[in-house]
Amino acid sequence: MLKDTLSKWMALASLGEAWNDAGPEPAAERQGMFLSVVVWGLAAAYPFLIWFSQDYLQPRTMSLLLAGLFLLRFLLRRSLGKPAGEAEPLLMLICAFFLLAAALVNETSWLLAYPVFVSLLFFSVFAFSLAYPPTVVERLARLEDPNLPPKGVIYTRKVTQVWIGFFLANAGLSLLTIWYGDRWLWSLYNGCISYILMGLLMAGEMVIRRKVKASF
């Protein structure tokens, strides 16, 4: 029995050494992936977190929690030496500063306005890329097809315009839920309906994209 127990402990120790021998970078990568999932998961669940916590926590608490996660994720990406041109770290940093401002004000209205701010932020990113190409959609398309033909570039510009309209409309509808004053309606739209609409738009674009690519 003692021999079997020692054998198991030695096996566990060897696994621990193999884990450590992988070096700090793989461990940091795993931490980064885990933290990214947590950050974007909380961001997706943000409306319902606000709805459930409004009677128990001050707005400042939720703001600082989310801002801290965004900043931690940003700093971890920087420490891993990720490419500076990526948009995700910049968007996380902007969102973190908005939430820090919300914590400073400590008003629920700022937390309710966060989805409006995010939609307007994406609207700005897509609109800027349309004015100063290549567009966001074109860059994504070139990841799959580096030799994107001119017809494909024209199509990506049209898709970018559609997303610009979507984000602007989404910001307006989100603002209407704030104006209406029903927290459940605000949570339902910003935490569920808006994602369904986004998913439908993405699915429809994928169907159209296949037909457009077939015509190249």
C-alpha positions in Angstrom: 0.0 0.0 0.0 2.8 2.4 0.9 4.6 1.6 -2.3 1.5 2.3 -4.4 0.9 5.6 -2.6 4.5 6.7 -3.1 4.3 5.7 -6.8 1.2 7.9 -7.2 2.8 10.9 -5.5 5.9 10.5 -7.7 3.7 10.4 -10.8 1.9 13.6 -9.7 5.3 15.2 -9.0 6.5 14.3 -12.5 3.4 15.8 -14.0 3.9 19.0 -12.0 7.5 19.2 -13.3 6.4 18.7 -16.9 3.8 21.5 -16.4 6.5 23.8 -15.1 9.0 22.8 -17.8 6.5 24.1 -20.4 7.7 27.6 -19.4 6.0 30.7 -18.3 4.8 31.7 -21.7 2.4 28.7 -22.2 1.1 29.2 -18.7 0.5 32.9 -19.4 -1.2 32.0 -22.6 -3.6 29.7 -20.7 -4.2 32.4 -18.2 -4.9 34.9 -21.0 -7.3 32.6 -22.7 -9.2 31.9 -19.4 -9.3 35.6 -18.5 -10.5 36.5 -22.0 -13.4 34.0 -21.7 -14.3 35.5 -18.3 -14.1 39.1 -19.5 -16.2 38.6 -22.6 -18.6 36.3 -20.7 -19.2 39.0 -18.1 -19.5 41.5 -20.9 -22.2 39.4 -22.6 -24.0 38.9 -19.3 -23.5 42.5 -18.3 -27.2 43.5 -18.6 -28.4 40.7 -16.4 -25.6 41.3 -13.8 -26.8 44.9 -13.5 -30.4 43.8 -13.2 -29.7 41.3 -10.5 -27.2 43.4 -8.5 -28.9 46.8 -8.5 -30.6 46.1 -5.2 -27.5 44.8 -3.5 -24.5 46.7 -4.9 -23.6 50.3 -5.6 -23.0 51.1 -9.3 -19.4 51.9 -8.4 -18.8 48.2 -7.3 -19.9 46.7 -10.6 -18.1 49.4 -12.6 -14.8 48.8 -10.8 -15.1 45.0 -11.1 -15.6 45.1 -14.8 -13.1 47.8 -15.4 -10.5 45.9 -13.4 -11.1 42.8 -15.5 -10.7 44.7 -18.8 -7.5 46.4 -17.6 -6.1 43.1 -16.3 -6.8 41.5 -19.7 -5.2 44.4 -21.5 -2.1 44.3 -19.4 -1.8 40.6 -19.8 -1.9 40.9 -23.6 0.8 43.6 -23.4 3.0 41.4 -21.3 2.7 38.6 -23.8 3.9 40.9 -26.6 0.7 40.7 -28.7 0.7 42.7 -31.9 0.1 46.4 -31.2 -2.2 46.8 -34.2 -4.9 44.5 -32.9 -8.2 46.3 -32.2 -9.3 44.1 -29.2 -6.8 45.6 -26.7 -7.7 49.1 -27.6 -11.4 48.4 -27.3 -10.9 46.8 -23.9 -9.0 49.8 -22.8 -11.6 52.3 -23.9 -14.4 50.2 -22.2 -12.3 50.1 -19.0 -11.9 53.9 -19.0 -15.7 54.3 -19.5 -16.4 52.0 -16.6 -13.8 53.9 -14.4 -15.7 57.1 -15.2 -18.9 55.4 -14.3 -17.4 54.3 -11.0 -16.3 57.9 -10.3 -19.8 59.2 -11.0 -21.5 56.3 -9.1 -24.7 56.6 -11.0 -26.8 53.7 -12.3 -27.6 55.6 -15.4 -24.0 55.3 -16.5 -24.2 51.5 -16.2 -27.4 51.5 -18.2 -25.7 53.6 -20.9 -22.8 51.1 -21.2 -24.4 49.0 -24.0 -25.2 52.3 -25.9 -21.6 53.3 -25.5 -20.3 49.9 -26.8 -22.6 50.1 -29.9 -21.5 53.6 -30.7 -17.9 52.5 -30.2 -18.3 49.7 -32.8 -20.2 52.1 -35.0 -17.2 54.5 -34.9 -14.7 51.7 -35.6 -16.6 50.4 -38.6 -17.4 53.9 -39.9 -13.7 55.0 -39.6 -12.6 51.9 -41.5 -15.1 52.7 -44.2 -13.7 56.2 -44.6 -10.1 55.0 -44.3 -10.0 51.5 -45.9 -9.4 48.7 -45.7 -12.6 48.2 -43.8 -12.9 45.9 -40.8 -14.8 43.4 -42.9 -12.2 43.4 -45.6 -9.4 42.7 -43.2 -11.4 39.8 -41.8 -12.1 38.5 -45.3 -8.4 38.7 -46.2 -7.6 36.4 -43.3 -9.5 33.7 -45.3 -8.6 34.9 -48.8 -5.5 37.1 -49.0 -6.0 37.6 -52.7 -9.5 39.1 -52.4 -10.7 40.2 -55.8 -12.1 43.7 -56.5 -15.7 42.4 -56.4 -14.9 41.0 -52.9 -13.6 44.4 -51.8 -16.8 46.1 -53.0 -18.9 43.4 -51.2 -17.0 43.9 -47.9 -17.7 47.7 -48.1 -21.4 47.0 -48.5 -21.3 44.6 -45.5 -19.4 47.2 -43.5 -22.2 49.7 -44.3 -24.8 47.3 -43.1 -23.0 46.8 -39.8 -22.7 50.5 -39.4 -26.4 50.8 -39.7 -26.9 47.9 -37.3 -24.8 49.4 -34.5 -26.4 52.8 -34.9 -29.9 51.3 -34.7 -28.9 49.1 -31.8 -27.6 52.1 -29.9 -30.9 53.9 -30.5 -33.0 51.0 -29.4 -30.8 50.5 -26.3 -31.3 54.2 -25.5 -35.0 53.8 -25.9 -35.1 51.0 -23.2 -33.3 53.4 -20.8 -35.8 56.2 -21.6 -38.8 53.8 -21.1 -37.5 53.1 -17.6 -38.2 49.3 -17.3 -35.1 47.6 -16.1 -36.4 44.2 -17.1 -37.0 45.4 -20.7 -33.5 47.0 -20.7 -32.0 43.7 -19.6 -34.0 41.6 -22.0 -33.1 43.7 -25.0 -29.4 44.4 -24.2 -28.7 40.9 -22.9 -30.8 38.8 -25.3 -32.7 40.4 -28.2 -29.7 42.5 -29.4 -27.5 39.3 -29.6 -30.3 37.4 -31.4 -30.5 40.3 -34.0 -26.7 40.3 -34.3 -26.7 36.5 -34.8 -29.5 36.7 -37.5 -27.5 39.4 -39.3 -24.4 37.3 -39.3 -26.2 34.2 -40.5 -27.9 36.1 -43.3 -24.6 37.6 -44.3 -23.0 34.2 -44.5 -25.7 32.9 -46.8 -25.3 36.0 -49.1 -21.5 35.7 -48.9 -21.5 32.2 -50.3 -23.6 33.3 -53.3 -21.3 36.4 -53.9 -18.1 34.2 -53.7 -19.6 31.8 -56.2 -19.9 34.7 -58.7 -16.2 35.6 -58.4 
